Amino acid sequence: MNKLKIEPITKPFNIIIDNIASDKSISHRAAIFSLLSNKKSIINNYLLAQDTLNTLSIIEQLGAKVSIDKSRVTIIPPKNIQEPSDVLNCGNSGTAMRLFCGLLSSINGIFILTGDKYLNERPMKRIIQPLINNNAIIKSRENNNKAPIVVEGQKLKSFTYNAKINSAQVKSALILSALNSKNISKYKEEELTRDHTENMLKYMGANINIDKDLYININPLKEPLNPLNINIPADPSSGFFFAIAASIIKGSQVTIKNVLLNETRIEAYKVLKNMGVTVIFDIKENIYEPVGDIIVKNDKLNSIKIKDNISWLIDELPALSIAMSFAKGTSKVQNAIELRVKESDRIKSVVENIKLCGIKCKEFEDGYEIIGGNLSKANINSNGDHRIAMSFAIAGLKSGMIVNDINCIETSFPNFEKLLETLKGNLNENQNG
């Protein structure tokens, strides 16, 4: 079990980071969506982390030709998606498993999806059951709830689906399955979730629109989509760890360059702003998605109550728990039961580890309450969850920390530790990370 020891830094920093990890959500989607074209796709600044590399391996197994030149990925799709001769390994990525499940459910062939020990314990019935309701043939263990998943693809019937879970992965899986159905399908969610799938597919030429009743209308493809030629922006979720660092270390500032600024992805920064931290969004371009810089500067840090737009900041809540631990007053997170079925039970992981750091914290079924104070050094267990590991590593910049089981960081943010060292090694300087 690898561990990371973080020593506290005692001086403020003012730093520009221009090599934050590329956006994982868009990297996965770009690779998968390239299969919907019959022409070469070019993806610049693709995230070369283990999870997203697994996705490239899977599309190769499905017949695509993939070449990588530094962070530039070129994909030549097959004429038709091929039935693979081996199991498709999604590693630790729920995004990959759920999106491939949706796509392959409507493609002729037998496909077996599996993952690591953590992914194979995550709930999959949320996508499997609605797909089965639409005529898909899918089997998995524990009553169709956990991987490995066996998909016997065939042309599916159209559907009208009212989502019971606000999940971009469920939405994306259903949209992908609908592209090869017989007639128009309709999908409706109670709360807008990440909309990268709709944005990217529409840009590629798919006929997807939202009607007056707020249903997403998905028309079957009549011909292959246009290829992608895309620059993947920096991941705001990855950048958020360094926003937290700036918020908890007095007098500090960080500028995160070329970040995805989609409204559904920057909610956590807005929460930080509502806590009293200075946060500035500077949009530079808007092609596939709005992209620009985020500037975060330490100021006061007050407690916050969070119960709305949870699906927009579900990934950042562990990092926000660190800000809450240093904030003045009592913070509370509600309506976040989805945290229990991420890479770990993040409610339990946050509460147990925050308590180890000497902070008073109370666990609820759908969230937690944190009384801010002086978070202290502790020996933390990440439970194999990269966001838990990185959140408490950032806390260590203030108090010192030992974080165990850090192999998970490599799967999503390969240069995280290097950026930590840059932060510690360039105090009071303004230079590239």
N, C-alpha and C positions, 0 to 999 in steps of 0.2 A: 504494500500500500504506500504509494508515494505521498510525500507531504511537502507543504510549502510553508516556510517560516518567514513571516513578515515583521520587520522592525519598524517602529514608528518614525515618522519624519517630524522634525521640530520647527521647520521654517516653511513659510508659504511658498507656493509655486505659481508661476504664470507661464503657461505653456500652450503651444499649438500642436495638435495631433492631426497629422494628415494621412496616417496609415492605419486607421481603425479597421477592424475586420469588415469585409464586404457583407452586404445584407444577405443573411442566410435564407430568409423566406423567398426572396426574389431569385437567388442563385438556384435553389431547388426547382422553382417553377420554370425558370428559363430553360434548364436542362430537359425537364419533362415536356414542356410545351413545344420544344423543338421537334418532337416526334409527330406533331400535328401538321407539320409542313412537309413539302416534298423538295425543299431547297435548303441550301447550306445556311445555318445560323451561326452568327459570330457573337460571342459573349465576352466582353472585356471586363476585367476586374472581378472575375468569378472567384468565389470564396473557395480557397484550396484547403479546406478542413476535412477531417475524416468523414463526417456525415455527408457533405456535399460531393466528395470524391466517390463515396458509395453510390450516390445517385447517378454519377457519370458511368460508373461500372455497370449499373443496372440497365441504363439505356443502351450500352454496348451489347449487353446480353440480349436485348430486344432487337438488335440488328443495326444500331447506329454506329457510325465511325466517328471516333472522338480523338482530337489531337489537342494537346496542351502546350502552349508556348508562354512560359512564365504564368501570368494570370489571364491570358487570352485563350479562350476555349473555342474551338471550331467543331461544329457538329454537322455531319452529313446524315440525314435521317434515312431509314430504310424505306423502300417503296411501300411495304406493309410491315407492321410490327410483327416480329417473329416470336414463335413459341420458344422459350429458352430451354436449354438442356440441363439447367441446374437451378437451385434455389436462388431467389433474389434477396440479397442481404441488405437491409436498410440501416444496419448499425444501430444508432441511438435515436434515429430521426422519426418522430411521429408524423411530421409533415410528409416525408417521403412515403412512408407506409400507407398513410391514408389517401394521399393523392394517387399513388400507383394503384391502389385497390379500386378507386373510382374509375380511373382510366381503363384498366385492364378488364374490368367487369363487363365491358361492352366490346371487347376484342376477342375474336375466336382464338381459343387455345387454353392450355392449362398453365397457371402461374402460381408459384408458391412464394409467399412473402414471409420473411422472418427478420429478427433483429437481435440485439444483444440481450442480456438477462434483464435489463431494466425496461427496454422497449417491449419485450414480450410479456411484461406484467401490466402494461397500460391498457385501458379499456378501448376496445375496438367495435363493440356492439353499436355504438353511436353512428358509425358509418355502415357497418355490415347490415344492420336491420333495415334501414331505409333502402339500401341497394337490393336486398332480397325482396322487399315489398314491390320493387320495380322490375321483378322477374330475373334478377341476378342469381347465379348459382355460386354460393360462397359457403365454405365450411371452415370453422376454426375451433380451437379448444375452448373448454369452459363455456359451452353453450353459445358459441359464436361471439365470444367476448375478448379472447386473447390470441395473439399470434403464437405459432405460425398460422398463416391464413392461406387456404387453398381457394383459388379463384378459377372457375370454369367459365371463361368469357363467352358471351353471345350478345346478339343485338337485343337491346332492352326496350321496353315500352316507355312512353313518356310519362311524366308524373306532375302532380301538384303537391308540394311539400311545405308544410308549416313547421319550421324548425323549433324544437323544444329546447335545444342547447345552442347558445350563441357561440359558434365555433367556425372560424375561417377554414379550418381543415375539413370539417363536415361539408360546409358549403362548397368548397373547391372540389371535393370528391364527387358530390352530386352533379355539379356543373360539368365536370369532365365526362361522367357517365352519360349525361344528356346529349353531348355532342354527337354521339353515334346512335341515338335513339331514332324512333320512327317519326315522331311529331314533336311539336314545341313542348317544352317542360317549364314548370314554374316553381320558383323557390322563394320563400319568404322567411325573414328572420326578425325577431323582436327588436334587436338592437344591431345596428350596423357593425359588422366585424371587419377585419382587414380585407380590403377589396383589391388586392394585387391581382388575383386571378381574373376578375372581371376586367380590370384596366388593361392587363397585358393581352388577354385574349381578344378584346375589342380592338386593340391596336394592331393585332395580327390579322384582323378581318372577320372575326367571329361576330355573328348577329346576336348580341346580348344587350338587352335594355331593361329598364325598370318602368313598370306601368303605373297608372294612377293609384292602384291599390297596394303599391310598394312591393309587388312580386317581381323578382328577377326572371325575365323571360329568356330562355335559352333555346335558340333554334338549332336543329341538327345541321352539321356541316354538309354542304353540297359539293365542296371541293376542298383540297388541302389549304391550310392557312398560309399567309405570308411568313417568310422566315424572320427570325429575330436578328436585329443588329443593335445591341444594347450595351451600355456601360452600367455595371452594377454599382449603385452608390454605397456609401458606408452605412453600416447597420446602426440605427439609432438605439436599439436595445443594447448592443455592445458598447456604444459610446456612453450610455447612461451610467455605467460603472464609474467612469472618470468624471462625469457630472456629479455623482455622489461624493467622489474624492474632493472635488473643489468645494462642495457645499459643507463638508464637515471639518475642513482644515482652514482655520481663520486666515483671511487675507489672500486666499488662493483664487486663481482663475484658469479656466481651460477653454480653448477654442477647438471645436471638433469640426473638421473640414469635410465638405462634400457628403453630407449626411442626407439620407432619405427623410423628407419632411411631410410625408403623407399624414393627414390628420389622424388616422387611426393608429399611427405609430409613435406620436410624440406626446401622448396624453400624460405620461409619467413626468416629462419635463414641465408640463403645465402644473402638475401637482406640486413639483418642487418649487415652482414659481409662487404658487399659492402658500407655500410654507415660509416664504420670505426671501428666497434665494433669487438673485438677479439672473434671468434667463432671456436671451435674445435669439430670435430666429431670423436668419438672413437668406432668403430664397435667391438662388443664382440662376436656376433654369427649371423648366417644367415641360418635359417631353413625355416619357412614359409616366413619370411621377415627378412631383416637385422635389428639388434637390438644392441644398445650400449648406450654410454653416450654422452651428449652434454655439453660442457663447454663454458660459455659466460662471458666475462670480459669487464667491462667498459673501453672505450678508447675515442677517438674523435667520434662525432656523426654528420655526414654531411648529407645534403639533398640528395634525390634520385628521379629518374624518373622511374616509373614502368608502363610498357605497354605489357610485354611479360609473358608467362607462368602464366597468371592470374588464370586459373583453379587450379593451384598447390598451390596458396596461398590465395584463395578467403576467407577462414575462418579467416585468420590472418590479413587481411587488416585493420580491426578496431583497433587492437592492434598496428599495424605498424603506424597508424595515430598518436598515442601518441608519438612514437619515432620521427616522422616527426615534431611534434609540438615543440620538444626541440632541433631539429637539426639546424645546421647553414645553412641558405639558403632556397630556395623554392623547395618543393617536389611536385610531381604530380603523380596521379594515372589515367591511361587511360584504355580503353577496359574492364572496370569492371562493365558493366551494370547489370550483374548477381547479383551484390550486392543489387539491388533494390527489388529482390524477395526472399530474405532470411527470417529469422525470423522477421525482420523488413526491411524497406527500409534503408539499411545500409549507403547508400550515404547520404541521408537526415539526418539520425540519427547522423552520424559522423560530418557532417558539422554544424548542429545546435548546437550540444554539444561542439564542438571545439570553436565555436564563443562565446558560453557562458563563456568559459574559457579565453577569451581575446585574442585569436589567430586569425589572419587574415586567412580566408579560403574562397575559391570560389568553388561553386558547378557546375558540368557539368552533362550532361545526363549519361555519362559513367564513371564518377569518380569525382575527386576533386583536388584542389591545396591548399597546406598549406604553409604558410610562418612561419618558425620556430621562436620561441621567448621564453618568459617566461610564460608558461601556468600557470594560476592561479586557485584558488579554485572556484568552482561553484556548483550549485544545478542541478544535471543531471537527465534526464528522460531516462531510459533504453529502453522504448517502448516495454517492455517484451522480450527483446533480450539479452540472456546471454552473448554474446560476447561484446556487447556494455557496459553492466553493468560491466563486469570484466576488460575491457580495461580502463575505467575511474576510476575504483577502484585502478588499478595499478598506474595511473597518480596521484592519491591522495597520494601515498607514497612520491612523490616529492613535491606536492603543497597543499595537503589536498583536500578532495572532499566529497560531499554528493551525493550518488547514490540512486535514487528512483526505486521502483518496482523490487526488487532483488529476488523474488521467482523463477525467471527463472534460476538463478544460480544453484539451487538445482537439476534441471532436468538434468544437464550435468556434473557438477563438484562439488559433494557434500562437499568435504573437501577444497574448495577454500579459504573460510574465515579463516579456521584453519591454512592454509599455510601462509596466509597473516600475521596472528598474529605471527607465527613462525619467519617469515622474520623480523618483527619489534622487536621481543623479543630476538633475538640471534645476535645482531650486533657484527661485528668483530670476530665472532666465526665460527668455521668450524665443523658443526655437522649435524646429520640427521634431516630432516624436518618431 
